[in-house]
Amino acid sequence: IRMWAITAGYHRYFSHRSYKTNRVMQFFIAFLGQTSAQRGAIWWAAVHRHHHLHSDTPEDVHSPRHFGFWYSHFGWIFNPKNWEPDPGTVRDLTQYRELVILNKTNYTPAILLGFGMWLWGGWPMLVVGFFWSTVALYHGTFSINSLSHEWGSQRYLTGDDSRNNF
């Protein structure tokens, strides 16, 4: 469910505006996405839109061509210059006060989920149900930044290193 919130929510809805929904569902998707501990939908969309504007150039925040595999996989998230992306790329999202407030909470939804898992099943549920699954979510998302720009076929000459992997 959390991976769906990242792929269908953060990526397709917030970053690309691929479909429409109402504000209640929009907030629900953003909250559910934040339980994955990948920050807020506004931050995520700003970083992703920046990536598309500068894909596989030195300006790209996670280009394996310019920064290497491991940096593109997860190193970029620890770089302070990526913590405050250009707010101009997400003006369409910052008009929603509830998304702005939720975006400022960063890891609160993830902490609430972790606490809920601990209440439900103690330490085993917290470790397996939250921590292990969150690490798997991170690697699933980050593999798109690294693996999907390194291996696979390229149908069109796009000028970047994006690939089809399946």
C-alpha positions in Angstrom: 0.0 0.0 0.0 2.8 2.4 0.8 4.6 1.6 -2.4 1.3 2.4 -4.2 1.3 5.8 -2.5 4.7 6.5 -3.8 4.3 5.3 -7.4 0.6 6.2 -8.0 0.6 9.1 -5.5 3.9 10.9 -5.2 5.1 10.0 -8.7 2.0 9.9 -11.0 -0.3 12.3 -9.2 1.8 14.9 -7.4 4.8 15.0 -9.7 3.2 14.5 -13.1 -0.5 15.4 -12.4 -1.5 12.3 -14.4 -5.0 12.1 -13.0 -7.4 14.1 -10.9 -8.9 13.5 -7.5 -10.6 15.5 -4.8 -8.8 17.2 -1.9 -9.7 14.6 0.7 -8.2 11.8 -1.4 -5.3 14.0 -2.3 -4.5 14.5 1.4 -5.0 10.8 2.1 -2.5 9.9 -0.7 0.0 12.4 0.6 -0.4 11.2 4.2 -0.1 7.5 3.2 3.0 8.4 1.1 4.6 10.1 4.1 4.3 6.9 6.1 7.0 5.5 3.8 9.4 8.0 5.4 10.3 9.6 2.0 9.4 13.1 3.2 6.3 15.0 2.0 4.5 15.0 -1.4 5.5 18.6 -2.1 9.2 17.9 -1.5 9.1 14.7 -3.4 7.4 16.3 -6.4 9.8 19.2 -6.4 12.8 16.9 -6.5 11.2 14.8 -9.2 10.2 17.7 -11.4 13.8 19.1 -11.0 15.1 15.7 -12.1 13.0 15.8 -15.2 14.1 19.3 -16.1 17.7 18.3 -15.7 17.7 14.6 -16.3 21.2 13.1 -16.4 23.0 16.5 -16.4 25.2 17.8 -13.6 22.1 19.6 -12.3 20.2 16.4 -11.8 20.0 15.5 -8.1 20.6 11.8 -8.6 22.2 11.2 -12.0 24.4 8.0 -12.1 26.1 9.4 -15.1 27.5 12.3 -13.1 27.6 11.1 -9.5 28.0 7.3 -9.7 25.7 4.4 -8.9 25.7 4.6 -5.1 25.2 8.3 -4.9 22.3 8.1 -7.4 20.8 5.1 -5.4 20.7 6.7 -2.0 23.6 9.1 -1.4 21.8 12.1 -2.8 19.2 12.0 -0.1 21.8 12.8 2.5 23.2 15.8 0.6 21.9 19.0 2.3 21.7 20.9 -1.0 18.8 18.5 -1.9 16.8 19.2 1.2 15.3 22.4 0.0 14.3 22.0 -3.7 13.0 24.9 -5.8 9.5 25.8 -4.5 8.8 27.4 -7.9 8.4 23.9 -9.5 5.4 23.0 -7.2 3.3 26.2 -7.0 0.3 24.1 -8.1 0.7 22.0 -4.9 1.6 24.8 -2.4 -1.8 26.3 -3.0 -3.3 23.6 -0.8 -2.8 24.6 2.9 -3.3 21.1 4.2 -0.5 19.7 1.9 1.9 22.5 3.0 1.2 21.7 6.7 1.6 18.0 6.1 4.8 18.5 4.1 6.3 20.4 7.0 5.8 17.4 9.3 8.2 15.3 7.2 8.4 12.1 9.2 5.4 12.4 11.6 3.1 10.0 9.6 5.9 7.4 9.5 6.5 7.7 13.2 2.7 7.3 13.8 2.7 4.2 11.7 5.7 2.8 13.5 4.1 3.5 16.8 0.9 1.8 15.6 2.8 -1.2 14.5 4.5 -1.4 17.9 1.1 -1.1 19.7 -0.3 -3.8 17.4 2.5 -6.4 17.7 5.3 -5.2 19.9 8.9 -5.1 18.9 8.7 -7.8 16.2 5.9 -5.9 14.4 7.8 -2.7 14.6 11.0 -4.2 13.3 9.6 -6.4 10.5 6.3 -4.5 9.8 7.8 -1.1 9.8 11.6 -0.9 9.7 12.3 -3.8 7.3 9.4 -2.8 5.0 10.5 0.8 5.0 14.0 -0.2 4.0 12.5 -2.3 1.2 10.5 0.7 0.1 13.5 2.9 0.1 15.5 0.5 -2.1 12.5 0.0 -4.4 12.2 3.8 -4.9 15.9 4.4 -5.1 16.5 1.6 -7.6 14.5 3.7 -10.1 17.1 6.5 -9.7 20.1 4.2 -10.1 19.2 0.9 -11.9 16.7 2.5 -14.3 19.3 4.8 -15.6 22.0 2.2 -15.9 20.5 -1.1 -17.3 17.8 -1.9 -19.8 16.7 -0.9 -23.3 16.2 2.6 -24.6 13.4 2.8 -27.2 13.8 6.5 -28.0 16.7 8.9 -28.2 15.8 11.1 -25.2 19.1 12.6 -24.5 19.3 11.1 -21.1 20.1 7.6 -19.7 16.6 6.6 -18.7 15.8 2.9 -19.6 12.9 0.5 -19.9 13.6 -2.4 -17.5 10.8 -4.8 -18.2 
